[in-house]
Amino acid sequence: MNTSPLATLTLSVLDLAAILAGYTPADTFRNSVDLARHAERWGYRRYWLAEHHNMASIASSATAILIGHVAGGTASIRVGSGGIMLPNHAPLVIAEQFGTLASLYPGRIDLGLGRAPGTDQLTAQALRRDQHTAANDFPRNVQELQTYLSAENRGSRVRAVPGEGLDIPIWLLGSSTYSAQLAALLGLPFAFASHFAPTYLHEALGLYRRNFRPSSQLAEPYAMACVNVIAADTDEEAERLATSFYVFALGIIRGTTLPLQPPLDSMEGYWTDYEEAAVRQMMTYVFIGGPATITRKLEAFVAQTQVAELMVVSHIYDHAARLRSYEILAELKGSAQHAEQTAVAPSQVQ
C-alpha cells in the first residue's frame, strides 16, 4: 500500500505578522488571532511568530508580547517563537519572558532561537550594543538560557523567576549548517528556514541527523522545515494570489520593505529577468496551486526531506483567502489520513 507522506505529517503555522497595504498593525494582530483560532480547529500543532525589526512590512517586533496575545486568544494550539533572535537579547531576559508565558499558558509555549539579528546592522546595533560578539557567543548564550530554565539553577545567585524549572521546549532555527550542527550537539529539535534560504536545506538536515546526541529534552533527532504555501481552489487563483508574495520577495531583493500588496493580474513588466530569477531562487520551496498540485508537490518534498513537521507561511493579502489556503492544506492531510485508515489490505493468496 502506498501511503501519502502527508498522512503522518505534523502541520504548523509561521506567522510573520505581515502588515497589509491600507491597514495597520492592529489589523494584523486581529488577523493573527483569527488565523490561530482557525488553525487550532483544523488540527495545526503550533503557531509561531518571528522576531523582525525596522521593517514596514512586518509587525512582530515585540515577539513575546504577540505570542501572549495569540495564546490568550486560543485554547490548545502551541504558540511560540520562530524565532527569538538571541543575539538581540540577554539570555536572562528571554528566560524571564518565556517563563512568564509558560506560567500563563502551561504546556503550550515553544521557544525557538535564531542566531541572526532579524534586521539591518544599524538597527541591530541599536538593539544590543555588543552586536559584533553576540552572534559568535550564540552557543554559550543558548546554554546560559538553558541553565536559567533548569531546576538545577535554583541555588544560583542569578535566577529566572518565573522560568526556572518549567518545561519550555527549546528549538534551534537556522538557514545554514551552523545551527544544525549546534542543535545536534545539544540534542535539540531543529527547524530549517527553507521558506527564504533553500540552499543548505538537505546538507543541514543530513548533518543534524548524523551528528545528533540525545539529551534530556530529546531522545532522537526531530527536524522541521518551513515552506511557503499558497493554496486555492484552482491553480489559476493560487497563481493570482501569489503575486502579492512575489512583490513581497522582490522587496527583499531591492532592499525595500513595503507592506504586503494586493494581488496583481500579472507580474509582467513588474520585475526584470534578473529580479525574477533571484526571487525564484530564494523562494525555491514555495508551493502554489490548487489541491491536486499542492498535494503532488508537498508529497515529493516530504519524501525527499523526511521531515517530521512542516511549518507553513502564506503571504496572501486577502484574509479570507489566507484562511482558505491553510484550510485546504488541513483538508489534504485529513484526506491522506482517511485514505490510509480505510485502505483494505490485499487478500492473501491461498
C-alpha positions as CSV (number, residue, x, y, z in Angstrom):
1,M,0.0,0.0,0.0
2,N,1.4,3.4,-1.0
3,T,0.9,5.8,1.9
4,S,0.9,9.6,1.4
5,P,3.7,11.3,3.4
6,L,1.0,13.9,4.3
7,A,-0.9,11.3,6.4
8,T,1.6,11.3,9.3
9,L,3.0,14.8,8.8
10,T,2.6,17.4,11.6
11,L,1.4,20.8,10.3
12,S,2.2,24.1,11.9
13,V,1.9,27.8,11.1
14,L,4.5,30.5,10.8
15,D,3.0,34.0,11.0
16,L,5.4,36.8,10.1
17,A,2.6,39.3,11.1
18,A,2.7,40.9,7.7
19,I,1.2,44.4,7.6
20,L,-1.2,44.8,4.7
21,A,-1.2,47.8,2.4
22,G,-4.0,50.1,3.6
23,Y,-4.2,48.5,7.0
24,T,-2.5,48.9,10.4
25,P,-0.5,46.6,12.8
26,A,-3.7,46.4,14.9
27,D,-5.5,44.9,11.9
28,T,-2.6,42.4,11.6
29,F,-2.8,41.3,15.2
30,R,-6.6,40.8,14.8
31,N,-6.0,38.6,11.8
32,S,-3.3,36.7,13.6
33,V,-5.6,35.7,16.4
34,D,-8.3,34.8,13.9
35,L,-5.9,32.6,11.9
36,A,-4.6,30.9,15.1
37,R,-8.2,30.1,16.2
38,H,-9.0,28.5,12.8
39,A,-5.6,26.7,12.7
40,E,-6.4,25.3,16.2
41,R,-9.8,23.9,14.9
42,W,-8.1,22.5,11.8
43,G,-5.6,20.5,13.8
44,Y,-2.4,22.5,13.3
45,R,0.1,21.8,16.0
46,R,1.9,25.1,16.5
47,Y,1.6,28.8,15.8
48,W,4.9,30.6,15.7
49,L,5.8,34.2,15.3
50,A,9.2,35.6,14.2
51,E,11.2,38.5,15.5
52,H,11.9,41.2,13.0
53,H,12.8,44.9,13.5
54,N,12.7,48.1,11.4
55,M,10.5,46.6,8.7
56,A,7.4,48.4,7.4
57,S,6.0,45.1,6.2
58,I,6.3,43.1,9.5
59,A,4.7,43.8,12.9
60,S,6.2,41.1,15.1
61,S,9.0,43.1,16.7
62,A,7.7,42.7,20.3
63,T,7.5,38.9,19.7
64,A,6.9,37.7,23.3
65,I,4.0,40.1,23.7
66,L,2.4,39.0,20.5
67,I,2.9,35.3,21.5
68,G,1.0,36.0,24.7
69,H,-1.8,37.8,22.8
70,V,-2.2,34.8,20.4
71,A,-2.0,32.3,23.2
72,G,-4.6,34.2,25.2
73,G,-7.0,34.1,22.2
74,T,-6.7,30.3,21.7
75,A,-7.2,27.3,23.9
76,S,-4.9,24.4,22.9
77,I,-2.5,25.1,20.0
78,R,1.1,25.6,21.0
79,V,2.3,29.1,20.5
80,G,5.9,30.2,20.2
81,S,8.8,31.9,18.5
82,G,10.1,31.1,15.1
83,G,12.2,32.6,16.4
84,I,13.6,34.9,19.0
85,M,16.9,36.3,17.7
86,L,19.0,35.6,20.7
87,P,21.9,38.0,19.8
88,N,19.5,40.8,20.4
89,H,18.8,39.9,24.0
90,A,20.3,38.9,27.3
91,P,19.5,35.2,27.9
92,L,18.1,36.1,31.4
93,V,15.5,38.4,29.8
94,I,14.3,35.7,27.4
95,A,14.2,33.1,30.2
96,E,12.0,35.5,32.3
97,Q,9.8,36.4,29.3
98,F,9.1,32.8,28.3
99,G,8.9,31.7,31.9
100,T,6.1,34.2,32.3
101,L,4.4,33.0,29.1
102,A,4.7,29.3,30.2
103,S,3.3,30.2,33.6
104,L,0.3,31.9,32.0
105,Y,-0.2,29.1,29.3
106,P,1.3,25.9,30.7
107,G,2.2,23.2,28.3
108,R,1.6,25.5,25.3
109,I,4.8,27.6,24.8
110,D,7.7,26.9,22.5
111,L,11.0,28.8,22.4
112,G,12.6,28.8,19.0
113,L,16.0,30.6,18.9
114,G,17.8,32.2,15.9
115,R,21.3,33.4,15.5
116,A,20.7,36.2,13.0
117,P,19.7,39.7,14.2
118,G,16.5,39.8,12.2
119,T,17.2,43.2,10.9
120,D,19.8,45.5,9.4
121,Q,23.1,46.2,11.1
122,L,22.3,49.7,12.2
123,T,19.1,48.5,13.9
124,A,20.9,45.5,15.4
125,Q,23.4,47.9,17.0
126,A,20.5,49.9,18.4
127,L,19.0,46.7,19.9
128,R,22.2,45.5,21.5
129,R,25.5,47.3,21.6
130,D,27.8,44.3,21.6
131,Q,26.5,43.0,18.3
132,H,29.9,42.2,16.9
133,T,30.4,39.4,19.5
134,A,26.8,38.4,20.1
135,A,26.4,36.1,17.1
136,N,29.7,34.4,17.9
137,D,28.5,33.9,21.5
138,F,25.4,32.1,20.3
139,P,26.3,28.6,21.6
140,R,27.3,30.0,25.0
141,N,24.1,32.1,25.2
142,V,21.9,29.1,24.3
143,Q,23.5,27.1,27.1
144,E,23.2,30.0,29.5
145,L,19.5,30.3,28.7
146,Q,19.1,26.5,29.3
147,T,20.7,26.9,32.7
148,Y,18.3,29.7,33.7
149,L,15.3,27.5,32.8
150,S,16.7,24.4,34.6
151,A,15.5,23.3,38.0
152,E,19.2,22.8,39.0
153,N,19.7,26.6,38.8
154,R,17.6,27.2,42.0
155,G,20.8,27.6,44.1
156,S,22.3,30.2,41.8
157,R,22.7,33.8,42.7
158,V,21.1,34.8,39.4
159,R,17.7,33.1,38.7
160,A,14.9,33.4,36.2
161,V,11.6,33.8,38.2
162,P,9.3,32.8,36.6
163,G,11.0,30.4,34.2
164,E,13.2,28.2,36.4
165,G,12.2,24.5,36.3
166,L,9.5,25.0,33.7
167,D,9.1,22.7,30.7
168,I,9.7,25.1,27.8
169,P,10.9,23.2,24.7
170,I,13.9,25.0,23.1
171,W,14.3,24.7,19.3
172,L,17.2,25.9,17.2
173,L,16.4,27.6,13.9
174,G,18.8,28.0,11.0
175,S,19.3,28.8,7.3
176,S,22.7,27.2,7.1
177,T,24.6,24.3,8.6
178,Y,25.7,26.2,11.7
179,S,22.6,25.8,13.8
180,A,22.0,22.3,12.5
181,Q,25.3,21.2,14.0
182,L,24.7,23.0,17.3
183,A,21.2,21.5,17.6
184,A,22.7,18.1,17.0
185,L,25.4,18.7,19.7
186,L,22.9,19.9,22.3
187,G,20.2,17.4,21.5
188,L,17.6,19.9,20.5
189,P,14.9,19.9,17.8
190,F,15.9,21.7,14.6
191,A,13.9,23.9,12.2
192,F,15.3,24.9,8.8
193,A,14.2,28.2,7.2
194,S,13.8,26.9,3.7
195,H,11.0,29.4,3.1
196,F,13.6,32.0,2.3
197,A,17.0,30.3,2.3
198,P,16.8,27.0,0.5
199,T,20.4,26.4,-0.5
200,Y,21.6,24.4,2.5
201,L,18.4,22.5,3.4
202,H,19.4,19.0,2.6
203,E,23.0,19.4,3.8
204,A,21.8,20.9,7.1
205,L,19.3,18.1,7.7
206,G,21.9,15.5,7.0
207,L,24.4,17.0,9.4
208,Y,21.8,17.3,12.1
209,R,20.7,13.7,11.8
210,R,24.2,12.2,11.6
211,N,25.6,14.1,14.5
212,F,22.6,14.1,16.9
213,R,23.3,13.4,20.5
214,P,20.4,12.5,22.8
215,S,19.6,14.9,25.6
216,S,17.1,15.3,28.4
217,Q,14.8,17.2,26.1
218,L,15.0,14.9,23.0
219,A,16.0,11.2,22.6
220,E,16.0,11.2,18.7
221,P,16.5,13.9,16.1
222,Y,13.4,15.9,15.2
223,A,13.5,18.1,12.1
224,M,11.1,20.6,10.8
225,A,11.2,22.6,7.5
226,C,9.4,25.9,7.0
227,V,8.0,26.4,3.5
228,N,5.8,28.8,1.6
229,V,2.3,27.6,0.6
230,I,-0.3,29.5,-1.4
231,A,-3.2,27.2,-1.9
232,A,-6.5,28.0,-3.5
233,D,-9.4,26.0,-5.1
234,T,-7.8,26.3,-8.6
235,D,-4.2,26.6,-9.8
236,E,-5.2,29.9,-11.6
237,E,-6.5,31.5,-8.4
238,A,-3.4,30.4,-6.5
239,E,-1.1,31.9,-9.1
240,R,-3.0,35.2,-8.9
241,L,-2.8,35.3,-5.1
242,A,0.9,34.5,-5.3
243,T,1.7,37.8,-7.0
244,S,1.5,39.5,-3.6
245,F,4.1,37.1,-2.4
246,Y,6.3,37.8,-5.4
247,V,6.2,41.5,-4.8
248,F,7.0,41.0,-1.1
249,A,10.0,38.8,-2.0
250,L,11.1,41.4,-4.7
251,G,11.2,44.0,-1.9
252,I,13.8,41.8,-0.1
253,I,15.9,41.7,-3.3
254,R,15.5,45.5,-3.8
255,G,16.0,46.4,-0.2
256,T,12.6,47.9,0.3
257,T,10.0,47.0,2.9
258,L,6.6,47.9,1.6
259,P,3.5,46.5,3.3
260,L,2.1,43.4,1.7
261,Q,0.4,44.5,-1.6
262,P,-2.9,43.3,-3.1
263,P,-2.5,40.7,-5.9
264,L,-1.8,41.8,-9.5
265,D,-3.2,40.4,-12.7
266,S,0.3,39.7,-13.9
267,M,3.9,40.3,-12.9
268,E,4.8,41.1,-16.5
269,G,6.8,44.3,-16.5
270,Y,6.9,44.5,-12.7
271,W,10.3,42.8,-12.4
272,T,13.4,42.3,-14.6
273,D,14.5,38.9,-15.7
274,Y,17.4,39.1,-13.2
275,E,15.0,40.0,-10.3
276,E,12.6,37.2,-11.3
277,A,15.4,34.7,-11.3
278,A,16.7,35.9,-7.9
279,V,13.2,35.8,-6.3
280,R,12.5,32.3,-7.7
281,Q,15.9,31.0,-6.4
282,M,15.3,32.5,-3.0
283,M,11.8,31.0,-3.0
284,T,12.7,27.5,-4.2
285,Y,10.4,25.9,-1.7
286,V,7.2,27.8,-2.5
287,F,4.2,25.6,-3.3
288,I,1.5,27.3,-5.3
289,G,-1.7,25.7,-6.7
290,G,-5.0,24.0,-6.2
291,P,-5.4,20.9,-4.0
292,A,-4.0,18.4,-6.6
293,T,-1.0,20.5,-7.4
294,I,-0.2,21.2,-3.7
295,T,-0.6,17.5,-2.8
296,R,1.8,16.4,-5.5
297,K,4.5,18.9,-4.7
298,L,4.3,18.6,-0.9
299,E,4.4,14.8,-1.1
300,A,7.6,15.0,-3.1
301,F,9.1,17.5,-0.7
302,V,8.4,15.5,2.4
303,A,9.5,12.3,0.8
304,Q,12.8,13.9,-0.1
305,T,13.5,15.6,3.2
306,Q,11.8,13.1,5.6
307,V,10.9,16.0,7.9
308,A,8.5,15.2,10.7
309,E,6.8,18.5,10.6
310,L,6.1,21.2,8.1
311,M,5.7,24.8,9.2
312,V,3.8,26.8,6.6
313,V,3.9,30.6,5.9
314,S,1.4,32.1,3.5
315,H,1.9,35.6,2.2
316,I,-1.7,36.2,1.0
317,Y,-3.2,39.7,1.0
318,D,-6.9,38.8,1.5
319,H,-7.5,37.4,4.9
320,A,-10.3,35.1,3.8
321,A,-8.1,33.7,1.0
322,R,-5.3,33.2,3.5
323,L,-7.6,31.2,5.8
324,R,-8.7,29.1,2.8
325,S,-5.1,28.3,2.0
326,Y,-4.5,26.9,5.4
327,E,-7.8,25.1,5.4
328,I,-7.0,23.4,2.1
329,L,-3.7,22.1,3.5
330,A,-5.5,20.7,6.5
331,E,-8.1,19.1,4.3
332,L,-5.3,17.4,2.2
333,K,-3.8,16.0,5.4
334,G,-7.2,14.8,6.5
335,S,-7.9,13.1,3.2
336,A,-4.5,11.4,3.3
337,Q,-5.2,10.1,6.8
338,H,-8.6,8.9,5.8
339,A,-7.2,7.0,2.8
340,E,-4.6,5.3,5.0
341,Q,-7.2,4.3,7.6
342,T,-9.7,2.9,5.1
343,A,-7.3,1.1,2.8
344,V,-8.1,-2.6,2.5
345,A,-5.2,-5.0,2.7
346,P,-5.0,-7.2,-0.3
347,S,-6.4,-10.7,0.3
348,Q,-3.9,-13.5,0.9
349,V,-3.3,-16.0,-1.9
350,Q,-4.5,-19.4,-0.8
